[in-house]
Amino acid sequence: MTKKTFYIKTLGCKVNQYESQVIRENFLKQGYVEVDHIDEANICVINSCTVTSTSDSKSLRLIHNAVKKGKCVVATGCMVEDEDLDLSKLKGAKFIIRNKDKYKIPQIISRKPNTENRKPIHGISSLKDHTRVFVKVQDGCDNVCSYCKVRVVRGRSRSRAFKDVLDECATIIKNGTKEIVLTGICLGAYGRDISTDLSTLIEGICGIKGDWRLRLSSVEPKDIGKDLLKQFQTQKRICRHLHLPFQSGDDHVLRRMSRPYKRSDYLDIVQRIKDDVPGIAISTDIMVGFPGETEKRFENTLDFLNIVRPMRMHIFPFSKRSGTKAYDFKDTVNSAAKRKREEKLLQLAQAFTSEFTNNLRDKDVEVLVEDKRSRDGKLQGYTSTYIKVYLPGPDTLKGHFVKRKHL
């Protein structure tokens, strides 16, 4: 009998990564065997992303390559949700599965009813990576940013049940994970539709016993309130790192992006965070080349960054997405100017990361050692502030917290 094997390739955000883990667990429950390389698989799942045109291109290329290899290809994820997608581009994919049906992929492929033993699960318990596990607590978005398709492909904001999240976290911790990363399309919106909030959820999760820590993924600036910052002050489990997307440091550009804050608002929020949680690391997203971003407005962003000095920056050149307001904006920035500005931001990002890292030199830091070694054979892991650290040591340290002086 031919062994039923599967391979999953995930693109995009942490939510997609969580959902791929659930798909993986459903396959395993159905008796499939996971393989590490596409060439060994009977079934290939491409969990796609559509946040930029580059994401679309990568997703399509992976699908076409899997088709050429003669695999049973399953296309799913946010690109599949795009109503403007020309389905002929997915020619060769045997199954095209909407996000709402992701967890049923094994049942859809086998064309078998959801008997009690085959009913799809909607959470995770078995762990592929024991050091860090993503847990999705929220999906969708109610924001109306003019450049973003997320609301189009993911729908309105909705939260997972409080008890379901706690039960899943408890199971994951019992099974050996050392770091849980709470994630969502708009994480800070958690609970608004079910009469609770993110800070209450954090407090509940932090009550679970064990040797582990909690990290938050991206939180919108407008969702940073006193209750959330209090959790950072009182809960020792929470990693001292916050990712706050701001996209631009110019008020005109922020208005055209339909971002719900001004430059001064963001600066006030950052200062409040640093005052309340000393030593916290702040990372951010920046979009470069948005329509109407003149050289002067770009200089405002550089000036803004030099005040905030984020530990890490994710830099995204503006990409026109059909179905968004910004798609029809005419005052575009040419590619050469975008590349030049992106290079300036990359240089600044490197300087800020080095600055933050140097401030930790010769200080004791706690590192969660990962399962895989670096290319040169060293152990590697992350601090609470999300700084990557390399250190010598035996394999017995993998999956454990160790304290070292940062060199």
C-alpha positions as CSV (number, residue, x, y, z in Angstrom):
1,M,0.0,0.0,0.0
2,T,1.3,3.5,-0.9
3,K,2.1,5.6,2.1
4,K,0.0,8.7,2.3
5,T,2.4,11.6,2.6
6,F,1.9,15.4,2.8
7,Y,4.0,18.6,2.6
8,I,2.8,22.1,3.6
9,K,4.4,25.3,2.4
10,T,3.3,28.4,4.3
11,L,3.6,32.0,3.2
12,G,2.8,35.2,5.0
13,C,1.8,36.0,8.6
14,K,1.8,34.2,11.9
15,V,-1.9,33.5,11.6
16,N,-1.2,31.5,8.4
17,Q,1.6,29.6,10.2
18,Y,-0.8,28.7,13.0
19,E,-3.5,27.6,10.5
20,S,-0.9,25.4,8.7
21,Q,-0.1,23.8,12.1
22,V,-3.8,22.9,12.5
23,I,-3.9,21.5,8.9
24,R,-0.8,19.5,9.7
25,E,-2.4,18.0,12.8
26,N,-5.6,17.1,10.9
27,F,-3.5,15.3,8.3
28,L,-1.7,13.3,11.1
29,K,-5.1,12.5,12.7
30,Q,-6.2,11.0,9.3
31,G,-3.1,8.7,9.2
32,Y,-1.0,10.7,6.8
33,V,2.8,11.0,7.2
34,E,4.5,14.4,7.1
35,V,7.6,14.7,4.9
36,D,10.3,17.5,5.0
37,H,10.6,17.9,1.2
38,I,8.1,18.3,-1.5
39,D,9.7,15.6,-3.7
40,E,8.7,13.0,-1.0
41,A,5.1,14.1,-0.8
42,N,1.9,12.8,-2.5
43,I,0.0,15.8,-1.4
44,C,1.3,19.4,-1.4
45,V,-0.6,22.2,0.4
46,I,0.3,25.8,-0.5
47,N,-1.0,28.1,2.2
48,S,-0.8,31.3,0.3
49,C,-0.6,35.0,1.1
50,T,-1.8,38.1,-0.9
51,V,-0.6,41.0,1.3
52,T,1.6,42.2,-1.6
53,S,2.0,41.5,-5.3
54,T,5.2,39.8,-4.4
55,S,3.3,37.4,-2.1
56,D,0.9,36.6,-5.0
57,S,3.9,35.8,-7.3
58,K,5.6,33.6,-4.7
59,S,2.3,31.7,-4.0
60,L,1.6,31.1,-7.7
61,R,5.2,30.0,-8.4
62,L,5.1,27.5,-5.6
63,I,1.7,26.1,-6.9
64,H,3.0,25.8,-10.5
65,N,6.3,24.1,-9.4
66,A,4.3,21.6,-7.3
67,V,2.0,20.9,-10.3
68,K,5.1,20.3,-12.5
69,K,6.3,17.8,-10.1
70,G,3.1,15.9,-10.5
71,K,1.8,16.4,-7.0
72,C,-1.8,16.6,-5.8
73,V,-1.8,20.3,-5.2
74,V,-4.1,22.0,-2.7
75,A,-4.2,25.8,-3.0
76,T,-5.5,27.6,0.1
77,G,-4.9,30.8,2.0
78,C,-5.6,34.5,1.4
79,M,-4.7,34.6,-2.2
80,V,-7.5,32.1,-2.9
81,E,-9.9,34.5,-1.2
82,D,-9.2,37.3,-3.6
83,E,-12.3,37.8,-5.8
84,D,-10.1,39.5,-8.4
85,L,-7.9,36.4,-8.8
86,D,-8.0,34.9,-12.3
87,L,-8.6,31.2,-11.4
88,S,-7.0,30.1,-14.6
89,K,-3.7,31.1,-12.9
90,L,-4.3,28.2,-10.6
91,K,-4.6,25.7,-13.4
92,G,-3.3,22.3,-12.3
93,A,-4.2,22.7,-8.6
94,K,-6.5,19.8,-7.9
95,F,-8.2,21.5,-4.9
96,I,-8.9,25.2,-4.2
97,I,-9.9,25.6,-0.6
98,R,-11.3,28.7,1.1
99,N,-9.9,29.8,4.4
100,K,-13.1,28.8,6.2
101,D,-12.6,25.2,5.1
102,K,-8.8,25.0,5.7
103,Y,-9.2,22.6,8.6
104,K,-11.3,20.2,6.5
105,I,-8.6,19.7,3.8
106,P,-7.8,16.0,4.7
107,Q,-11.5,15.2,4.7
108,I,-12.1,17.1,1.4
109,I,-9.2,15.2,-0.3
110,S,-10.4,11.8,0.9
111,R,-14.0,12.7,0.2
112,K,-15.0,11.0,3.5
113,P,-17.7,12.2,5.8
114,N,-16.9,13.8,9.2
115,T,-17.3,10.7,11.4
116,E,-16.5,11.1,15.0
117,N,-12.9,9.8,14.4
118,R,-12.4,12.0,11.4
119,K,-14.0,15.2,12.6
120,P,-11.5,18.1,11.9
121,I,-9.9,19.7,14.9
122,H,-9.7,23.5,15.2
123,G,-6.7,23.8,17.5
124,I,-3.3,22.3,18.1
125,S,-1.9,19.9,20.6
126,S,1.0,18.0,19.0
127,L,4.0,20.2,18.5
128,K,6.4,20.3,15.5
129,D,8.5,23.0,17.2
130,H,8.8,22.7,21.0
131,T,10.5,26.0,21.5
132,R,7.9,28.4,20.0
133,V,4.3,27.9,19.1
134,F,1.8,30.3,17.5
135,V,-1.7,30.4,18.9
136,K,-4.3,32.3,16.9
137,V,-6.8,34.1,19.2
138,Q,-8.5,36.4,16.7
139,D,-9.2,36.6,12.9
140,G,-10.3,39.4,10.6
141,C,-10.0,43.2,10.8
142,D,-12.4,46.1,11.2
143,N,-9.8,48.7,10.2
144,V,-10.1,50.4,6.7
145,C,-6.5,51.1,5.8
146,S,-6.5,52.3,2.2
147,Y,-3.6,50.0,1.1
148,C,-4.6,46.7,2.7
149,K,-6.6,43.7,1.4
150,V,-6.7,41.9,4.7
151,R,-10.3,43.0,5.5
152,V,-11.4,41.9,2.0
153,V,-9.9,38.4,2.3
154,R,-10.2,37.8,6.0
155,G,-13.5,39.5,6.8
156,R,-14.6,41.4,10.0
157,S,-12.9,40.9,13.3
158,R,-13.9,37.9,15.4
159,S,-12.4,36.4,18.5
160,R,-12.0,32.8,19.6
161,A,-13.8,31.8,22.8
162,F,-11.8,32.6,26.0
163,K,-12.0,29.1,27.3
164,D,-10.9,27.5,24.0
165,V,-7.8,29.6,24.0
166,L,-6.9,28.8,27.6
167,D,-7.5,25.1,27.1
168,E,-5.3,25.1,23.9
169,C,-2.5,26.9,25.7
170,A,-2.7,24.6,28.6
171,T,-2.4,21.6,26.3
172,I,0.5,23.0,24.4
173,I,2.4,23.9,27.6
174,K,1.7,20.4,29.0
175,N,3.2,18.9,25.8
176,G,6.4,20.8,26.2
177,T,6.4,24.2,24.5
178,K,8.5,26.9,26.1
179,E,7.1,30.0,24.3
180,I,3.6,30.8,23.2
181,V,3.1,33.6,20.7
182,L,-0.4,35.1,20.7
183,T,-1.3,36.1,17.2
184,G,-4.2,37.5,15.2
185,I,-4.9,39.5,12.2
186,C,-5.7,42.4,14.6
187,L,-4.6,41.0,17.9
188,G,-5.4,44.1,19.9
189,A,-9.1,43.8,18.9
190,Y,-9.4,40.4,20.7
191,G,-12.5,40.2,22.9
192,R,-14.5,43.2,21.7
193,D,-17.1,40.9,20.2
194,I,-17.3,38.5,23.2
195,S,-17.3,41.0,26.1
196,T,-13.6,40.6,27.2
197,D,-10.3,42.0,26.1
198,L,-6.7,41.1,25.3
199,S,-5.3,42.0,28.8
200,T,-7.8,39.7,30.5
201,L,-6.9,36.9,28.1
202,I,-3.2,37.5,28.9
203,E,-3.8,37.4,32.6
204,G,-5.7,34.1,32.3
205,I,-3.0,32.4,30.1
206,C,-0.2,33.6,32.4
207,G,-1.9,31.7,35.3
208,I,-1.1,28.4,33.6
209,K,1.8,26.7,35.5
210,G,5.0,25.6,33.9
211,D,8.4,26.8,32.7
212,W,7.4,28.9,29.7
213,R,6.9,32.5,28.5
214,L,4.4,34.5,26.5
215,R,5.1,36.7,23.5
216,L,2.7,39.0,21.7
217,S,2.7,39.5,17.9
218,S,1.8,42.8,16.3
219,V,-0.5,45.1,18.2
220,E,-2.0,48.3,16.7
221,P,-0.9,51.5,18.4
222,K,-4.5,52.5,19.2
223,D,-4.9,49.2,21.1
224,I,-2.2,49.9,23.6
225,G,-4.0,50.9,26.8
226,K,-3.3,51.0,30.6
227,D,-4.6,47.5,31.2
228,L,-2.4,46.0,28.6
229,L,0.7,47.8,29.8
230,K,-0.1,46.7,33.4
231,Q,0.2,43.1,32.2
232,F,3.7,43.8,31.0
233,Q,4.5,45.3,34.4
234,T,3.0,42.5,36.6
235,Q,3.3,39.3,34.5
236,K,6.9,38.0,34.5
237,R,6.1,35.6,31.8
238,I,5.5,38.3,29.1
239,C,8.4,38.9,26.8
240,R,9.6,42.5,26.9
241,H,8.9,43.1,23.2
242,L,6.1,44.9,21.4
243,H,5.6,45.2,17.6
244,L,3.8,48.4,16.8
245,P,3.2,49.0,13.1
246,F,3.2,52.7,12.2
247,Q,3.8,52.7,8.4
248,S,4.8,56.3,8.1
249,G,6.1,59.3,10.2
250,D,4.3,61.9,8.1
251,D,0.8,63.0,9.0
252,H,-0.3,63.6,5.4
253,V,0.7,60.1,4.4
254,L,-0.9,58.6,7.5
255,R,-4.2,60.3,6.6
256,R,-4.1,59.0,3.0
257,M,-3.4,55.5,4.4
258,S,-6.5,55.9,6.7
259,R,-4.4,55.1,9.7
260,P,-6.3,56.1,12.9
261,Y,-3.5,58.2,14.5
262,K,-1.1,61.0,14.0
263,R,2.7,61.1,14.3
264,S,2.4,62.8,17.7
265,D,0.0,60.1,18.9
266,Y,2.4,57.4,18.1
267,L,5.3,59.2,19.8
268,D,3.2,59.6,22.9
269,I,2.3,55.9,22.9
270,V,5.9,54.9,22.5
271,Q,7.0,57.2,25.3
272,R,4.3,55.8,27.6
273,I,5.4,52.3,26.9
274,K,9.1,53.0,27.6
275,D,8.2,54.8,30.8
276,D,6.0,52.0,32.0
277,V,8.1,49.1,30.8
278,P,11.8,50.1,31.0
279,G,14.1,48.2,28.6
280,I,11.3,47.0,26.4
281,A,12.1,46.4,22.7
282,I,9.9,48.1,20.2
283,S,9.8,46.9,16.6
284,T,7.7,48.3,13.7
285,D,6.5,48.1,10.1
286,I,7.2,50.9,7.6
287,M,5.8,51.3,4.2
288,V,7.9,53.1,1.7
289,G,6.8,54.8,-1.5
290,F,3.1,55.2,-0.7
291,P,1.4,57.5,-3.2
292,G,1.9,61.1,-2.3
293,E,5.1,60.4,-0.3
294,T,7.3,63.2,-1.5
295,E,11.0,63.5,-0.5
296,K,10.0,65.9,2.3
297,R,7.4,63.5,3.6
298,F,9.9,60.7,3.5
299,E,12.4,62.8,5.5
300,N,9.6,63.3,8.1
301,T,9.6,59.5,8.4
302,L,13.4,59.4,8.8
303,D,13.2,62.1,11.5
304,F,10.4,60.2,13.2
305,L,12.5,57.0,13.3
306,N,15.4,58.7,14.8
307,I,13.2,59.7,17.7
308,V,11.6,56.2,18.2
309,R,14.7,54.2,17.4
310,P,13.0,50.9,17.0
311,M,14.9,47.7,17.7
312,R,13.8,46.2,14.5
313,M,12.0,47.4,11.4
314,H,10.1,45.5,8.7
315,I,10.2,47.5,5.5
316,F,7.6,47.1,2.8
317,P,7.6,49.0,-0.6
318,F,4.0,50.0,-1.4
319,S,2.3,47.5,-3.6
320,K,-1.0,48.3,-5.4
321,R,-3.7,45.8,-4.4
322,S,-7.0,45.7,-6.4
323,G,-10.1,46.3,-4.2
324,T,-8.3,48.8,-2.0
325,K,-8.8,52.6,-2.0
326,A,-5.1,53.3,-2.7
327,Y,-5.3,51.2,-5.9
328,D,-6.7,54.2,-7.7
329,F,-4.3,56.8,-6.2
330,K,-2.5,58.6,-9.1
331,D,0.4,60.3,-7.4
332,T,2.6,57.2,-7.3
333,V,6.3,57.1,-6.4
334,N,8.5,55.7,-9.2
335,S,10.4,52.4,-8.6
336,A,13.9,54.0,-8.5
337,A,12.9,56.4,-5.7
338,K,11.3,53.6,-3.8
339,R,14.4,51.5,-4.0
340,K,16.6,54.5,-2.9
341,R,14.3,55.2,0.1
342,E,14.2,51.5,1.0
343,E,18.0,51.4,1.1
344,K,18.1,54.3,3.5
345,L,15.6,52.6,5.7
346,L,17.5,49.4,5.7
347,Q,20.7,51.2,6.7
348,L,18.9,52.9,9.5
349,A,17.3,49.7,10.7
350,Q,20.7,48.0,10.9
351,A,22.0,50.9,13.0
352,F,19.1,50.8,15.4
353,T,19.4,47.0,15.9
354,S,23.1,47.3,16.6
355,E,22.5,50.1,19.0
356,F,19.9,48.1,21.0
357,T,22.1,45.0,20.9
358,N,25.2,46.9,22.1
359,N,23.3,48.2,25.1
360,L,23.0,44.6,26.2
361,R,26.7,43.9,26.0
362,D,28.1,42.3,29.1
363,K,24.7,42.1,30.7
364,D,23.0,38.9,31.8
365,V,20.3,37.8,29.3
366,E,18.0,34.8,29.3
367,V,17.9,32.9,26.1
368,L,15.4,30.3,25.0
369,V,17.7,27.9,23.0
370,E,16.1,26.6,19.8
371,D,16.2,23.0,18.4
372,K,18.4,23.8,15.4
373,R,22.0,25.0,15.5
374,S,23.4,27.8,13.4
375,R,25.3,27.1,10.2
376,D,28.6,27.3,12.1
377,G,27.4,24.8,14.7
378,K,26.5,27.2,17.5
379,L,23.4,27.0,19.6
380,Q,21.0,29.9,18.9
381,G,17.9,31.4,20.5
382,Y,16.1,34.6,21.4
383,T,16.0,36.8,24.4
384,S,12.8,38.2,25.9
385,T,13.5,41.4,23.8
386,Y,13.7,39.3,20.6
387,I,17.4,39.6,20.1
388,K,19.0,36.6,18.5
389,V,21.9,35.2,20.5
390,Y,24.5,32.6,19.5
391,L,26.3,30.6,22.2
392,P,28.4,27.5,22.6
393,G,27.1,24.5,24.5
394,P,25.8,20.9,24.3
395,D,22.6,19.7,22.7
396,T,21.1,19.2,26.2
397,L,20.5,22.9,26.3
398,K,18.1,22.9,23.4
399,G,14.6,23.8,24.4
400,H,15.7,25.3,27.7
401,F,16.2,28.8,29.1
402,V,19.8,29.6,29.8
403,K,21.4,32.8,31.2
404,R,24.5,34.2,29.6
405,K,26.3,37.4,29.4
406,H,25.6,39.0,26.0
407,L,28.8,39.4,24.1
